[in-house]
Amino acid sequence: AEQMNDVLAKNSGEYPAVRNFAWATPEGRTIASNLPAAIGLDVATRPYYQQIIAGTDHVISDLFTSQIDGAPCFSISKGIRDASGSLLGIIIAIVVADELDQVLTIERAKGGSMALVDGKGMLVYTYPAVDVTWEERNWITQYPQFEEVLKGKEVASTVIDGIARSQGIE
């Protein structure tokens, strides 16, 4: 665990959007982290842990609020397995959504923007940045066509002054 703490701490400086790197045992106990307060946390009930235990290689969570400061975050987790497929542990990165500018800044045509939305229709990130409340992040209530997108349908949409005009694509 001490060696893993050193590795995680060194990597955390390279990724400013990542608040926390952690290593969890196959039983779900966090034994190493660059954030000391995370050591000892039980993650066995978290959806990403359950998916990895079930055999998924990696999991990107939906948006959630940080227990530390309420910031919008998501996790990226990867199961580490030996040659026989036995789970050795899980590496977890907690990403602060509002810190993604250094990674996702994509200049758009004048007036254009980019949005990243999770699997539940929650706005994770926009460029250029827009200050929104947690309720305004729910794009299913803001833009009902997102419900169709989440069902796998393609939808083309134009938003002008906050009003969505969309058309389904067959």
Disulfide bonds with the S-S distance in Angstrom:
none
